[in-house]
Amino acid sequence: MADTEFFGGHLTPERRAHLIASTAVGRPGRPEDIAGAVVFLASPAARDITAQVLNVNGGERGTR
């Protein structure tokens, strides 16, 4: 979960707290957390990475 207007407007406070508690980092993601992964994947350093999923999710444990 990224802490954006989209998610903020669609989650109850209880659901938001549950999602945050289910991450290893204990906080919601921020757009800048995701931006680093995007910059890397768009760079020459990622030229051999294909058909992969990079989960930028703060260590979400999937305890929904």
C-alpha positions, 0 to 999 in steps of 0.5 A: 500500500502506498500512502497516496490520496487514492488509498487514503480515500478508499480505506477505512482507518481500521483497514489502513491500520491493518495493512500497515501492521502487515508490513515488515517496515511498519509504515505505509509506502511512499511514492518515493519508495516506489520511484527508486525501483522505477528508476533502477528498472528504467536504467541500463543496470536493469538491462538483463531483467525481463519478465520479473515482478519486483515487489516494492511493498515494505515486506508485506506479509500477505496477512490480509 
